[in-house]
Amino acid sequence: MRRADRLFQILQYLRGGRLTTAARLAEQLEVTPRTIYRDIAHLIGSGVPIEGEAGVGYLMRDGYDLPPLMFTQEEIVALVAGARILQTWGGTKMAAAAEEALVKIDTVLPEEVRLRSGQVNVHAVGMPWQGGEWRDFLDQIEMASENLRKLSMTYADEAGNETERVVRPLGVWFWGKVWTAICWCELRDGFRMFRVDRIMALEDAGPFRPQRGQTMRDFYETEAYQRH
């Protein structure tokens, strides 16, 4: 672990007024207590309001703001990779938000870490069949699940047979190539999973209230979920 990352982790452990010993910090960060003592001295010398002493423990009073977006190297890779995947496989608004997030991250990162961000060799590649309105539908389903809005849906099964449904969207899952919407289907009076790329039309159908037996938590207890 780089020293900068270790200093950041120490601040995370100390924030909120939690008394923490050097031995405990050393165990968490897999270094010696002597290294922790040096790091604490460095932070205090840099103006961080840390109180305490060796053998007793250290704490940092509330009110000290950490510099924004102090990510580790591994976190940078995860964030950049995740944003790139959403740019290719997410909804229209998700993709735009992911691109904007990358711009904001690069704007505030220190130069050394910003260079690492640009060197992340994780990319997402779209497929030729990724056309249609599914990206807009994905955004609409995600927003409906958050705002508790029912959706009127025209859906085509694997054979191309179309049905009209009114569903209560609970969330969306990504399976590596396709998204599925987890819903309570009023037509079938039960949980159903719909592939977003097979949705033909989607419209708002008014609000709904979560009901016992029809929530995502209830879905997790069904045999359909257990099989996955």
Salt bridges, closest charged atoms under 4 A:
ASP5 OD1 - ARG2 NH2 2.75
GLU27 OE1 - ARG24 NH1 3.75
ASP39 OD1 - ARG3 NE 3.30
ASP39 OD2 - ARG6 NE 2.47
GLU51 OE1 - ARG61 NH2 3.34
GLU112 OE2 - ARG2 NH1 3.15
GLU186 OE2 - LYS150 NZ 3.48
GLU186 OE2 - ARG168 NE 3.12
ASP197 OD2 - ARG195 NH2 2.67
ASP204 OD1 - ARG149 NH2 2.81
